[in-house]
Amino acid sequence: DNPGLVSHVPVDVRILDINDNPPELAREYDVIVCENAKPGQVIQTITAIDKDNSANGARFHFSLDEGISLNPNFTLRDNEG
């Protein structure tokens, strides 16, 4: 109640929105590999989404687990999409 004890200070608040939503697969995948699949045959194409707003669009990198990456029966290819 004492105007002599009141002051006003402008404050800028900067919010750094790094990642509110983690990337996730676009849908649940149930993959079946037939025993007669040919070498190099595409078995499954997966897509990921990120609900965060990105000016340049989301870019994802997929990789196989290190223990699996040594297995020549499975490969992963980035289709740049």
N, C-alpha and C positions, 0 to 999 in steps of 0.2 A: 504493500500500500504506500510505499515511499518512492515517488518518481526519481529521486536522486540515486536510488539503489538499483535501477533498471537499466540494462544496456541491451542493444541489439547488435548482433554480429552476423553477417551473411556467411553461410556455410555451403560449400559445394560438396555434393556426394557423388562419387564416381563408383558405379557398380561394374565390376569385371565379371561378366557372364562367361565363364570358361566352358562349362559343360553341365547343364542341368539334367540332361537326359543321356544316358549311355547309349551307344550304338547297339542295335539288336538285329537279328535276322528278320527279314521282311515277313516271313511266315514260318510255321513249323514244317520241317522237311522230314519225310519218311523215305529214305533212299534204299532201293533194292538193287543189288548188283547181280546180274545173271552170270552163271559160270561160263557162258560162251561169249562174253563181252570181248571185243577185239582190242588189242593194244592201241592206245591213243583215242579210243572211243570216249566221247563225253558221257559221263554217267549222270551228273547233276550240275545244274547251274544254280548258284546261290546268290541272293541279293540281301544287302543290309540297308537299314534305314537309321537315321538319326533325327529325332523330333526337334532338335535344336535348329533354330533358323541360321542358315549359313549363306552368306552373300555369294560365295563362289560354288556352292553345292558341296555336298558331303563327298569326301574321298576316303575310301576304306582300303585297308591292306589285309589280305588273308594269308595265313601261313599254316602249314602243318606243324603239329607238335614235333619237337626235335627228335624224339624216339621214332616217330613215323617217317620223318623226312628222309631217313636212310633207307627206307623200304622202296625198292624200285617199282613196286606194284601200284603205288599211288602217287599221283602228281597233282599239283595245283597250278592253274594257269590264270593269270589276270587278263580278262578280256577288255580292259580299259573302259568298262561301262559302269 
